[in-house]
Amino acid sequence: MEELEWCLERLENIQTHRSVSDMASSKVIQPSNL
């Protein structure tokens, strides 16, 4: 049970990090958004 919670937490962190990376890359592609 604890392992499942850890996996979910890990997945959430990865998704958050990925969305942040997407935002950063899109800003690099379109600096006019700044």
N, C-alpha and C positions, 0 to 999 in steps of 0.2 A: 504494500500500500504506500509506504514512504517513497519507494522507487518511482511509482507512478506520479506522485506529486512532484518529485524532483524533475522528472521528464517534462511534465507540463510547464514547470517553472522555467526550465531550460529552453523549451520551445518558445515560450512567451518572450524571453530575453532575445532569442535569435530573431523573432519576427520584429520586435521593436528596433533592434539594431539594423535590420534589413531596411525597414521603412526610413530610418534616419539616413542610412547610406543612400537610399533612392532620392531623398530630398536633397542631400548634398550633391549628388551627381547631377540632378536636374538643375540645380543652381549653377553648377559649373557649366552645363550645356547652355543654359539661358541666364546669363548674368544680369540681364535686364530685369529679372524678377526681384533682384535685390533693391 
